[in-house]
């Protein structure tokens, strides 16, 4: 009954009257501010989660979960090592590879490229790049065929299509009477892939493993062995376990090492955006302080009458805590609902804005992807809601405490 009395008074004060309509308007602005801050937090964190997930998925279409290589770039007697690695826990596939740098030339167009020698059958089990082929097939990279598969942006820069010829210039040169001459080999473009990441689409070229060994004078050696795990997140753990089992000149690296700067930057940006947007919610929540202080000042006579009727200071304090908390709850609920609605329809919003301004908001060359991915995580939404409610509750404490200290005699002296 005591709580019902306090709740009744607190909720009654939320309704505007003719003489305190301005105060109710300020309360409404506080609620709107909290809602906008909460919605912005949900949308931004969901986009950053989606961006990270999308880029990770596209990276793992090209980059293996784990690689074992040597410090000098040559891994002799690699077949027993590949078999031993394939027997490790959580390893589902293993594939040898050759990595080297080269120049590709066609019709006066020259581009630098990362040349990767692969065995198509093994490579398909390690990464999903074979499913990203726009034209041609990965299986065209058979030993002795001297075929080459290019990223779509690299093919566009060289102005070549499937069936065209490109010349690969390698840094390993031939000594001639005229001096050191670079080695040149002509390849036939047999496929074009699109991984969805500009970095790989513009620089990666794949050739048969045996042709790469011959071209780069590796004999039967390879650059390393690529592994696929049943869970990509276990790669750092398996790398640590392999550290004591590998030879002195061998090293293991996982996909997080290969892209550590990117993932570290994303995590830092996510934390900073969370802090900045939380401050926006805090500003909106603490607007309730000024609103409740104005309410307390306006209700001095009411508070004094309630005190003379027997209401305790704790009851007075609860009345204004309830009033401010209800505003915080309304703002939080509205913000969560609006944030989720906007997050799940962000693609349509982006498309509409692009139609209005007549330009693309995102460029794949700058942002790696050309759309706004969304990954709404329940933990993020819950954390945001709890923080908003706590900040709203904290904002009510000082005005409520000030109301509880009201002295009935002084408050009624000039009434």
C-alpha positions in Angstrom: 0.0 0.0 0.0 2.9 2.3 0.8 4.4 1.6 -2.6 1.1 2.1 -4.4 0.8 5.6 -2.8 4.3 6.6 -3.9 3.9 5.2 -7.4 0.5 6.9 -7.7 2.0 10.3 -6.8 5.1 9.8 -8.9 3.1 8.8 -12.0 0.7 11.6 -11.5 3.6 14.2 -11.6 4.5 12.8 -15.0 1.3 14.2 -16.6 1.4 17.7 -17.7 -0.7 20.4 -16.3 -1.2 23.9 -17.5 1.2 25.4 -15.1 4.0 22.8 -15.4 3.7 22.0 -19.1 7.2 23.4 -19.7 8.7 21.0 -17.2 6.9 18.1 -18.9 8.2 19.2 -22.2 11.8 19.1 -20.8 11.0 15.6 -19.5 9.9 14.6 -22.9 13.1 15.9 -24.4 15.1 13.8 -21.9 13.2 10.7 -22.8 13.8 11.4 -26.5 17.5 12.0 -25.9 17.8 8.7 -24.0 16.0 6.9 -26.8 18.2 8.4 -29.5 21.4 7.6 -27.7 20.3 4.0 -27.0 19.2 3.5 -30.6 22.5 5.0 -31.9 24.5 2.7 -29.7 22.6 -0.4 -30.9 22.9 0.5 -34.6 26.6 1.5 -34.5 27.7 -1.6 -32.5 25.5 -3.9 -34.7 27.1 -2.5 -37.8 30.6 -2.8 -36.4 29.9 -6.4 -35.3 28.5 -7.1 -38.8 31.5 -5.5 -40.5 33.9 -7.5 -38.4 32.0 -10.8 -39.1 31.7 -10.0 -42.8 35.3 -9.2 -43.3 36.4 -12.2 -41.2 34.3 -14.4 -43.5 35.7 -13.0 -46.6 39.3 -13.2 -45.3 38.8 -16.8 -44.4 37.7 -17.5 -48.0 41.2 -16.7 -49.0 43.3 -17.0 -45.9 43.6 -20.3 -44.1 43.0 -20.7 -40.4 46.6 -21.7 -39.7 49.8 -21.8 -41.7 53.1 -23.6 -41.0 56.1 -22.3 -42.9 59.8 -21.8 -42.5 61.9 -18.7 -41.8 63.8 -18.9 -45.1 60.6 -19.4 -47.2 61.4 -23.0 -48.1 59.9 -26.1 -46.5 61.7 -29.3 -47.6 60.3 -32.8 -47.0 56.9 -31.3 -46.4 54.7 -34.4 -47.0 55.4 -36.0 -43.6 54.8 -32.7 -42.0 51.5 -32.2 -43.8 50.4 -35.7 -42.7 51.4 -35.0 -39.1 49.6 -31.7 -39.1 46.4 -33.3 -40.6 46.3 -35.6 -37.5 46.3 -32.8 -35.0 43.0 -32.2 -33.1 40.5 -29.9 -34.8 42.4 -30.0 -38.1 40.0 -31.0 -40.9 42.2 -30.4 -44.0 45.8 -29.5 -45.0 47.2 -28.1 -48.3 50.7 -27.2 -49.5 51.3 -23.8 -51.1 54.0 -21.6 -52.7 54.0 -17.9 -52.1 56.1 -15.5 -54.1 56.0 -11.9 -55.5 55.9 -11.2 -59.2 54.9 -8.7 -61.9 52.1 -9.5 -64.3 52.1 -7.8 -67.7 49.6 -7.8 -70.5 49.3 -5.3 -73.4 51.4 -2.6 -71.7 49.6 -3.0 -68.4 51.9 -4.0 -65.5 50.7 -4.9 -62.0 52.5 -6.3 -59.0 50.9 -9.5 -57.6 51.1 -12.1 -54.9 51.6 -15.3 -56.8 50.4 -18.4 -55.0 51.0 -21.9 -56.2 48.3 -24.3 -55.2 47.0 -27.8 -55.6 43.3 -27.2 -56.5 41.9 -30.4 -54.9 43.7 -29.7 -51.6 43.0 -25.9 -51.7 39.3 -26.4 -52.0 39.3 -28.3 -48.7 41.2 -25.5 -46.9 39.5 -22.4 -48.2 36.3 -21.6 -50.1 37.8 -19.5 -52.8 36.9 -22.1 -55.4 33.2 -21.2 -54.8 33.9 -17.5 -55.5 34.8 -18.0 -59.2 33.2 -15.6 -61.6 34.5 -17.3 -64.7 36.4 -20.5 -65.2 37.2 -23.1 -62.5 40.0 -23.5 -59.9 40.5 -27.1 -61.2 42.0 -25.6 -64.4 45.3 -25.2 -62.5 46.7 -28.5 -63.4 50.5 -29.2 -63.4 52.2 -28.2 -66.6 49.2 -26.3 -67.9 50.7 -22.9 -67.0 47.3 -21.5 -66.4 46.6 -18.7 -64.0 43.6 -17.6 -62.0 43.3 -13.8 -61.2 41.3 -11.7 -58.9 38.7 -9.6 -60.6 40.3 -6.3 -59.9 43.7 -7.5 -61.0 42.2 -8.9 -64.2 40.4 -5.5 -64.8 43.7 -3.6 -64.2 45.5 -5.9 -66.7 42.5 -5.7 -69.2 42.4 -9.5 -69.6 39.7 -12.1 -69.7 39.6 -15.9 -69.6 41.7 -17.2 -72.5 44.0 -14.2 -72.7 47.7 -14.4 -72.1 49.7 -12.7 -69.4 53.4 -12.6 -68.7 54.7 -13.3 -65.2 58.0 -11.6 -64.4 59.8 -13.2 -61.4 62.5 -11.6 -59.2 64.7 -14.7 -59.7 66.7 -13.7 -62.7 69.0 -15.5 -65.2 72.6 -14.6 -65.5 73.5 -13.7 -69.2 76.5 -12.1 -70.9 74.4 -8.9 -70.8 73.9 -9.1 -67.0 71.1 -10.3 -64.8 67.9 -10.7 -66.7 64.5 -11.3 -65.1 62.7 -14.6 -65.7 59.6 -14.4 -67.8 56.9 -17.0 -68.4 53.7 -16.7 -70.3 50.5 -17.9 -68.6 46.9 -18.4 -69.9 44.1 -16.8 -67.9 41.8 -19.8 -67.0 39.7 -18.2 -64.3 38.7 -15.0 -62.5 37.5 -15.0 -58.9 35.9 -12.4 -56.6 36.6 -12.8 -52.9 34.8 -9.6 -52.1 37.9 -8.0 -50.5 39.6 -5.4 -52.7 43.0 -6.3 -51.2 42.9 -9.9 -52.5 40.8 -9.2 -55.6 43.5 -6.6 -56.8 46.7 -8.5 -55.9 46.2 -12.3 -55.8 47.1 -14.6 -58.7 47.1 -18.4 -58.4 49.0 -20.9 -60.5 49.5 -24.7 -60.3 51.7 -25.8 -57.4 54.2 -27.7 -59.6 54.5 -24.8 -62.1 55.3 -22.4 -59.2 58.0 -24.8 -57.8 59.6 -24.8 -61.2 59.2 -21.1 -61.9 60.6 -20.0 -58.5 63.3 -22.7 -58.5 62.1 -24.5 -55.4 62.6 -28.0 -56.6 60.1 -30.1 -54.7 60.0 -27.7 -51.7 57.0 -25.5 -50.8 56.6 -22.3 -48.9 54.4 -23.9 -46.3 51.3 -25.9 -45.4 47.9 -24.3 -44.9 45.4 -25.8 -42.4 41.6 -25.6 -41.9 40.1 -26.2 -38.5 36.6 -27.2 -37.4 36.5 -23.9 -35.5 38.5 -20.8 -36.7 38.5 -19.4 -33.2 40.7 -22.3 -32.0 43.5 -21.3 -34.3 45.5 -19.3 -31.7 45.2 -22.2 -29.3 46.4 -24.8 -31.8 49.3 -22.5 -32.8 50.5 -22.3 -29.2 50.3 -26.1 -29.0 52.3 -26.5 -32.2 55.0 -24.2 -31.0 56.9 -26.9 -29.1 56.4 -29.6 -31.8 57.8 -27.8 -34.9 61.4 -27.8 -36.0 63.7 -24.9 -35.1 63.3 -23.3 -38.5 59.6 -23.7 -38.7 56.9 -21.3 -37.5 53.1 -21.4 -37.2 50.9 -18.4 -37.8 47.1 -18.1 -37.6 44.7 -15.9 -39.4 44.5 -13.4 -36.5 48.3 -12.9 -36.8 48.0 -12.3 -40.6 45.4 -9.6 -40.0 46.3 -8.5 -36.5 46.4 -4.8 -37.2 43.0 -4.8 -38.8 41.3 -6.7 -36.0 43.1 -4.7 -33.3 41.9 -1.5 -35.0 38.3 -2.7 -35.2 38.3 -3.6 -31.5 39.7 -0.2 -30.5 37.2 1.6 -32.7 34.4 -0.5 -31.3 35.4 0.4 -27.7 35.8 4.1 -28.5 32.5 4.3 -30.2 30.8 2.5 -27.3 32.4 5.0 -24.8 31.5 8.1 -27.0 27.9 7.0 -27.6 27.5 6.0 -23.9 28.4 9.6 -23.0 25.6 10.7 -25.3 23.2 8.5 -23.3 24.7 9.8 -20.1 24.1 13.5 -21.2 20.5 12.6 -22.0 20.0 10.7 -18.8 21.4 13.5 -16.7 19.0 15.9 -18.3 16.6 14.2 -15.9 18.5 15.9 -13.1 17.6 19.4 -14.2 14.1 18.3 -15.0 13.5 16.7 -11.6 15.2 19.7 -9.8 12.6 21.9 -11.5 9.8 19.5 -10.6 11.0 19.5 -6.9 11.1 23.3 -6.9 7.6 23.5 -8.4 6.2 20.9 -6.0 7.5 22.4 -2.8 4.0 23.1 -1.5 2.8 19.6 -2.5 5.8 18.0 -0.7 5.2 20.0 2.4 1.6 19.0 2.5 2.5 15.3 2.0 5.0 15.6 4.9 2.4 17.2 7.2 0.0 14.3 6.3 2.6 11.8 7.5 4.7 11.0 4.5 8.3 10.1 5.5 11.4 11.6 3.8 12.0 8.1 2.3 8.5 8.1 0.7 9.1 11.6 -0.8 12.4 10.4 -2.2 10.8 7.3 -3.7 8.1 9.4 -5.4 10.7 11.3 -7.4 12.9 8.3 -8.0 9.8 6.6 -9.6 9.1 9.6 -11.7 12.6 9.8 -13.1 13.0 6.1 -13.4 9.8 5.8 -15.5 11.2 8.5 -17.9 14.4 6.4 -18.1 12.5 3.2 -18.7 10.4 4.8 -21.4 13.5 6.2 -23.1 15.4 2.9 -22.9 12.5 0.9 -24.2 11.8 3.3 -27.1 15.5 3.4 -27.9 15.9 -0.4 -27.9 12.8 -0.8 -30.1 13.9 2.0 -32.5 17.5 0.8 -32.6 16.5 -2.8 -33.4 14.0 -1.6 -36.1 16.6 0.6 -37.7 19.4 -2.1 -37.5 17.3 -4.8 -39.1 16.2 -2.4 -41.9 19.6 -0.6 -42.4 20.1 -2.0 -45.9 16.8 -0.4 -47.1 17.7 2.9 -45.4 21.1 2.9 -47.0 19.6 2.2 -50.4 17.1 5.0 -50.0 19.7 7.5 -49.0 21.9 6.5 -52.0 18.9 7.0 -54.3 18.3 10.5 -52.8 21.9 11.7 -53.1 22.6 9.8 -56.3 25.9 8.4 -55.0 27.2 5.4 -53.1 27.8 5.8 -49.4 30.5 3.1 -49.3 33.3 2.2 -51.7 34.7 -1.3 -51.6 38.2 0.1 -52.3 38.1 2.1 -49.1 35.9 0.1 -46.7 36.5 -3.4 -48.2 32.8 -3.9 -48.6 30.1 -1.8 -50.3 27.2 -2.3 -47.9 26.4 -2.0 -44.2 26.3 -5.5 -42.6 24.4 -5.9 -39.4 25.0 -8.4 -36.6 22.7 -7.6 -33.6 24.1 -9.3 -30.5 21.8 -9.9 -27.6 24.7 -9.2 -25.1 25.3 -5.8 -26.6 21.6 -4.8 -26.6 21.3 -6.0 -23.0 24.4 -4.1 -21.9 23.2 -0.9 -23.5 19.8 -1.2 -21.9 21.2 -1.9 -18.4 23.7 1.1 -18.7 20.9 3.4 -19.8 18.6 2.3 -16.9 21.5 2.7 -14.4 22.3 6.1 -15.6 18.7 7.2 -15.5 18.4 5.8 -11.9 21.6 7.7 -10.8 20.2 10.9 -12.3 17.2 10.7 -10.0 19.1 10.4 -6.7 20.2 14.0 -6.1 16.8 15.7 -6.9 15.0 13.0 -4.9 17.3 13.5 -1.9 16.8 17.2 -2.2 13.0 16.7 -2.2 13.3 14.5 0.9 15.1 17.3 2.8 12.2 19.8 2.2 11.0 21.4 5.5 7.2 21.7 5.5 7.2 25.0 7.6 9.6 26.8 5.3 7.9 25.5 2.1 4.4 26.6 3.3 5.6 30.0 4.7 4.8 32.0 1.6 1.9 29.9 0.3 
